Every structure is written in structure tokens, then in C-alpha cells.
Amino acid sequence: MTEVTVSLKDIEALKESLKHGDKVTYSTPVAKFFGEDNVRGNRILHKAKIVKKLQHLAIIEYNAKRGNKTVKAQSTMTYKEIYFQRRGCAW
């Protein structure tokens, strides 16, 4: 795995370029059920959009499955996470 150096200037440039409604990918861990082996690392990827920008975080909104329903859910992502995602690096 290669090391990626990130400067504060790169993060600030990304922060300024992001706008409300920009699309990002948000991942949530999968719950482990009885009898399953090796579920470590399993994640569900959600298509999300930026709703609000804060000083160090971006609030995102995505469709989450809750039982039989699909509801809008909100979460946060750091600008560093979004930066690595845009560069295609592992976070």
C-alpha cells in the first residue's frame, strides 16, 4: 500500500470547491448475523449528496433501508475522507 501525503492546502481547496448537491459515496458496515463467518470488511455503499458544509465536516443525505422501508438518513463525512475518495485512494 502506498503512502499518500495530504497537505492542508489540498483539503482547503477541496472544501472550497464542494457545493451543496455534490455527490459522494458513503459506506456503512454490514451487521453480523449468527452463523456467518468472516464478515469483517463487508460494507454497503450508498450514493449520497452533500446537504450542508460545516467547518470540518460535510453533512450528507442518503437513502437507508430500515426494515421494509427506505428512508432518508443523514450522516457526516470529513473533508479528508472526501478528498481520498475523489483521489481513488483507500481510506
C-alpha positions as CSV (number, residue, x, y, z in Angstrom):
1,M,0.0,0.0,0.0
2,T,1.4,3.4,-0.9
3,E,1.5,6.3,1.4
4,V,-0.4,9.4,0.3
5,T,0.6,12.8,1.7
6,V,-2.1,15.3,2.1
7,S,-1.5,19.0,2.8
8,L,-3.9,21.3,4.5
9,K,-3.9,23.4,1.3
10,D,-5.3,20.5,-0.7
11,I,-8.1,19.9,1.8
12,E,-9.0,23.6,1.9
13,A,-9.1,23.7,-1.9
14,L,-11.4,20.7,-2.0
15,K,-13.6,22.3,0.8
16,E,-14.0,25.5,-1.3
17,S,-14.8,23.6,-4.5
18,L,-17.6,21.4,-2.9
19,K,-21.1,22.7,-3.4
20,H,-24.5,21.6,-2.0
21,G,-25.8,18.7,-4.0
22,D,-22.4,17.3,-5.0
23,K,-22.4,13.5,-5.0
24,V,-20.2,11.3,-2.8
25,T,-20.2,7.6,-1.8
26,Y,-20.9,6.8,1.8
27,S,-20.2,3.3,3.2
28,T,-21.9,1.7,6.2
29,P,-20.8,-1.6,7.9
30,V,-23.0,-4.7,7.5
31,A,-24.4,-6.2,10.7
32,K,-23.1,-9.6,11.5
33,F,-25.7,-12.4,11.8
34,F,-25.4,-15.6,13.7
35,G,-23.7,-18.4,11.8
36,E,-21.8,-16.1,9.3
37,D,-18.1,-16.3,9.1
38,N,-15.7,-13.5,8.3
39,V,-18.0,-10.6,7.7
40,R,-15.2,-8.2,8.7
41,G,-14.8,-5.6,6.0
42,N,-18.3,-6.0,4.5
43,R,-19.8,-2.7,3.7
44,I,-22.8,-1.2,1.9
45,L,-22.1,1.7,-0.4
46,H,-24.7,4.4,-0.6
47,K,-24.9,7.2,-3.2
48,A,-25.2,10.4,-1.1
49,K,-25.3,14.1,-1.7
50,I,-23.9,17.0,0.3
51,V,-26.6,18.9,2.2
52,K,-24.6,21.3,4.4
53,K,-21.0,22.2,4.8
54,L,-19.5,22.8,8.3
55,Q,-16.0,23.9,9.3
56,H,-14.5,20.3,9.4
57,L,-17.4,18.1,8.2
58,A,-19.9,17.8,5.5
59,I,-23.4,16.7,6.3
60,I,-24.6,14.2,3.7
61,E,-28.0,12.6,3.0
62,Y,-28.6,9.1,1.6
63,N,-31.4,6.5,1.3
64,A,-31.1,3.9,4.0
65,K,-33.1,0.7,4.3
66,R,-34.8,0.4,7.7
67,G,-36.7,-3.0,7.8
68,N,-39.0,-3.0,4.8
69,K,-38.9,0.8,4.3
70,T,-36.4,3.1,2.6
71,V,-36.0,6.4,4.4
72,K,-33.7,9.4,4.1
73,A,-30.9,9.3,6.5
74,Q,-28.2,11.9,7.3
75,S,-24.6,11.4,8.4
76,T,-21.3,13.2,8.3
77,M,-18.1,12.9,6.4
78,T,-14.8,14.7,6.9
79,Y,-13.3,16.6,4.1
80,K,-10.3,14.3,4.3
81,E,-12.5,11.3,3.6
82,I,-14.0,13.0,0.6
83,Y,-10.5,14.0,-0.7
84,F,-9.3,10.4,-0.5
85,Q,-12.5,9.2,-2.2
86,R,-12.0,11.7,-5.1
87,R,-8.4,10.7,-5.5
88,G,-9.3,7.0,-5.6
89,C,-7.2,6.1,-2.5
90,A,-8.1,3.7,0.3
91,W,-9.3,5.5,3.4
